């Protein structure tokens, strides 16, 4: 009986340990006008301007996989939270198209918001990786890396 209880206890411990969330990515330091890359739930502090940007995640990826031919490729959606010093966080939802190397074009597209003005600064999506390579393999949220820039308006 004692062995059975011990076995159940060990099994429950393994199951509960497996359900623990992944270790969050560390907060990073970034600078205005210089590209920086965030993973899901990661925060960057731009100390030179007193801003923090938190990547909530990639909400949708409609880009045409590189291994396929598509009539058109859709955008990838990114959710951020931006905050100045001790101010209130503001949610920002952006979309962009990217090339197969994940880079977003410099030009703006009608109906696609790849940048936002926040407290006198422009936050812009520069890149979203990885780029999908086929329809059968879904990219995990934790695999996405979003490169941003922040510049004075």
C-alpha positions in Angstrom: 0.0 0.0 0.0 2.8 2.4 0.9 4.5 1.7 -2.4 1.3 2.5 -4.3 0.8 5.8 -2.5 4.5 6.7 -3.2 4.0 5.9 -6.9 0.9 8.1 -7.1 2.7 10.9 -5.3 5.6 10.7 -7.7 3.3 10.6 -10.7 1.4 13.7 -9.5 4.6 15.5 -8.9 5.8 14.8 -12.4 2.5 15.9 -13.9 2.4 19.1 -11.9 6.0 19.9 -12.7 5.3 19.5 -16.4 2.4 21.9 -16.2 4.6 24.8 -14.8 4.9 27.7 -17.2 8.2 28.2 -19.0 10.8 30.5 -17.4 10.1 34.0 -18.7 12.6 35.8 -20.8 14.6 38.4 -18.9 13.9 42.1 -19.2 16.3 43.6 -21.7 17.8 47.1 -22.1 17.2 48.8 -25.4 17.9 52.2 -26.9 16.0 54.7 -29.0 16.7 54.4 -32.8 18.3 51.0 -32.4 16.5 47.7 -33.3 15.8 45.3 -30.5 14.1 41.9 -30.4 11.6 40.5 -27.9 10.1 37.1 -27.3 6.6 36.5 -26.0 6.0 38.1 -22.6 9.4 39.8 -22.7 10.0 43.4 -21.8 12.5 46.0 -23.0 13.4 49.1 -21.0 14.5 52.1 -23.0 16.1 54.0 -20.1 17.2 56.9 -22.3 13.6 57.9 -22.9 11.9 56.3 -19.8 9.8 53.8 -21.8 9.1 50.1 -21.4 7.7 47.9 -24.1 6.3 44.5 -23.4 5.6 42.0 -26.1 2.3 40.4 -25.3 2.6 38.1 -28.3 1.9 37.3 -31.9 -1.9 37.2 -32.3 -2.2 35.8 -35.8 0.1 34.9 -38.6 -1.5 34.8 -42.1 1.8 34.9 -44.0 2.0 32.5 -46.9 4.4 29.6 -46.0 7.7 29.7 -47.9 7.2 26.2 -49.2 3.9 27.1 -50.9 2.7 29.3 -53.7 -0.1 31.6 -52.7 -2.2 34.1 -54.6 -1.4 36.5 -51.7 0.2 36.6 -48.3 -1.5 38.1 -45.3 -0.1 40.1 -42.4 1.2 39.0 -39.1 -0.4 40.6 -36.0 1.6 41.7 -32.9 0.3 42.8 -29.5 2.4 45.1 -27.3 2.1 47.1 -24.2 3.9 50.4 -23.9 4.4 52.6 -20.8 6.3 55.8 -19.9 8.0 55.8 -16.5 5.3 55.3 -13.9 2.4 55.9 -16.4 -0.4 53.6 -17.3 0.4 50.8 -19.7 -1.2 51.2 -23.2 -2.0 48.2 -25.4 -0.9 48.6 -29.0 -1.9 46.2 -31.7 0.1 46.2 -34.9 0.2 44.3 -38.2 2.8 44.0 -40.9 3.7 42.1 -44.0 7.1 40.5 -44.1 9.4 39.0 -46.7 10.5 35.4 -46.4 13.4 36.5 -44.2 10.9 38.1 -41.7 11.8 41.7 -42.5 8.9 44.2 -42.8 9.1 46.8 -45.6 9.8 50.4 -44.7 6.7 51.6 -46.6 3.3 51.8 -45.1 0.3 49.8 -46.5 -3.3 51.1 -46.5 -5.3 49.4 -43.8 -2.2 47.8 -42.2 -0.9 49.5 -39.0 2.8 48.5 -38.7 3.7 51.5 -36.4 2.0 53.5 -33.7 2.7 56.9 -32.1 3.0 56.7 -28.4 3.9 59.7 -26.2 5.7 61.4 -29.1 7.6 58.3 -30.2 7.0 55.9 -33.1 7.1 52.2 -32.3 7.5 50.2 -35.5 7.6 46.5 -36.3 10.9 45.7 -38.2 10.8 42.0 -38.3 8.8 38.9 -37.2 10.5 35.5 -37.1 10.3 32.6 -37.7 8.7 32.8 -41.1 6.2 29.9 -41.6 7.6 27.2 -43.9 4.6 25.0 -44.3 0.9 24.7 -43.3 1.2 21.6 -41.2 3.7 22.9 -38.7 2.2 25.6 -36.5 4.7 28.0 -35.0 4.5 28.0 -31.2 3.9 31.3 -29.5 7.2 30.9 -27.6 9.1 30.6 -30.8 8.2 34.1 -32.2 10.7 36.9 -32.1 9.6 40.4 -32.9 12.1 43.1 -33.7 11.1 46.7 -33.1 12.4 50.2 -33.2 11.4 53.3 -31.3 12.2 56.7 -32.7 11.2 60.3 -32.0 8.2 61.4 -34.0 
